[in-house]
Structures are given as structure tokens and as C-alpha cells.
């Protein structure tokens, strides 16, 4: 099997997954929240950042992650369509603004729960590594609202019986405060961005993330958490399973070992195979600060090295492709990505 072809496919998946996770839409775009029913009393709200879980308990509603700034009220409005019960608790899986910014729009009576490191990160609001100013500091702008007040170190249990929620922390990965949220009675877990999707993982070193520890943290979660059939991920359009988590953990371990081996051998990015195929989709109207600048630098580097490169520029697009952008251009890019992956993986297996 030729590693170059596989790596080219993985780079494509990683780059495009990051573009989807980048999420940002224009300020004037309508804030549309869609609902997926997981169980009779558990729902996933999509749109406007990370996947939000809504758990309807006996006496109130628990919300896991609150999306981008300006999406708190749309979340509350959608919850009112699902149940007349009040929101009592917010759980933040980690500190990034596409999962916590909506906190400030919830009533002051709502208790916010997170890992102790997430509280520290929300208070400090450091820029996401490589994406300075990606999320406006809503905590500062609101005078200190939205900061988690109830925290845990390794494990915490909220509620009891059918309302029980278990929170776990297994170590650094995406950040240094990633919480795993388990609903035992429903056999469902929200993994946040420790398992954002089946793609190259994203680590934010400014928030304590670690690529070195990522795989071990995933493995600890897989080995420790039992009785879960369904995983709500941080950003993917569909739920996953524990088997998917195992595959993701194994991939990350293999990926880390490959990088370590290359480093020991004195390899660098410039040593990648000269025939490594790259596919880059660029959205001209993407508002994530610095993203297109990074893409443009990558394109120039690839051209300077005379590497095989397929570049698709989507001038009017808010993303290279987006699940909410069901346009001919977006669908065309999706088809091109799948064709590219199919071709490279076929070659890799030959």
C-alpha cells in the first residue's frame, strides 16, 4: 500500500472537516436550528456551531453545549417547541466559542457545569491556536456572564435514576478540559470535540490541547465508559457508535506513531512524496479569520514544490461545502471530493 495516496486522502478529509467545523456564517444569515430525535427525551440541535444535546428530565431540561454567539435564543426557542419544561442546567464539553458562546443568552438561574480547566479557559478566553479572533469574547462583552460555576476534576454525577448524567474527564486532547457526557438510562453519550467527526483531530494548544495525548485519552474513554450504544459527536451530521470511537482511537494512535517515526528519521513536510496528491476546496466568503490565508499559503507552498494539486475555488461560498448550503456548487464540490478519495484509495489498495 502506498502511504502517499492514503495520506493525500487523509489530508483532504482533515481540511474539509475543519472547514465544516469552522462553521461560521454571515451575521445576517438566518439562524436555523434543526432537530434530530435520538430518544423520546433526548434531541440533537444542529446549526450554528457544535452539536447541542437537549435532555428533557423529570423537572427540567439539561443542555449540552450552546453554540456560537447569537444562537442561545434560537436554542431556547427550539426547546420551547419540544417541551414546556424550563432549562435548569448547561453542560459545556469544552471551552471553544462554537460550544459555549450561547451560554450568556440563557437565564441567570441556569447552572453551568464543566470541567475545572474549561472554567479557567472560558474565563481567560484564549484565541484558538492558528485562528486568532475566531470567536468574539462574549464573556468579557457580557460583563462576566456564561462562565461555568459548578466544576469537576475526574468524574461527577448529576441527578439520579432516569435523570442521571455522568461526566468524565480522561485527559488532554482537543483541549485540557474535554468532558464526556453520558446519559446511562438512554445508553447515549455526548463526546464533544474529542470525537468531533471521523476526521483528522484538531488540537488547540492555547486551550491545553495535545496531539501527543489525544489517542491515549480516546482509548481511556473507550475502555472506561460502558453501556453506551450511541455517541453524539461534536460536529458530524450523524451519530456514531462505540465501535466508531475505537476505530477513531486506533487511527489517532497510528497517526501519532507515524509522525513520531518520521520525526526520528529526520523527516519534515518538505520530505512528503513528490507525487502526494492534494485536493483543496476554498470558499471565498468564509468568515473564519485566517482560514483562507492559511489555505492560500498552502497552495503557494504546494505550487513552489511542484506537487500535484487540485484546487476548487467557491467564490460565493461561506464554506467549501456545507450541510446547510444545498446549492449546485456545494453539491459539485462534495462529488469532486468523493471522486478524489475514491480514486486515491483505489490506487492505494492496488
Buried (B, 14 or more C-beta within 10 A) or exposed (E): EBEBBBBBBBBBBBBBBBBBBBBBBEEEEEBEBEBBEBBEBBBBBBBBBBBBBBBBBEEBBBBBBBBBBBBBEBBBEBBEEBBEBBBBBBBBBBBBBBBBBBBBBBEEEBBBBBBBBBBBBBBEBBBBBEBEEBBBBBBEEBEEBBBBEBBBEEEBEBBEEEBBBBBBBBBBBBBBBBBBBBBBBBEBBBBBBBBBBBBBBBBBBBBBBBBEBBBBBBBBBBEEBEEBEBBBBBBBEEBBEBEBBBBBBBBBBEBBEEEEEBEEEEEEEEEBEEEBBBBBBBBEEBBBBBBBEBBEEBBEEBEEEEBEBEBBBBEEBBBBBBBBBEEEBBEEBBEBBEEBBEBBBEBBEE
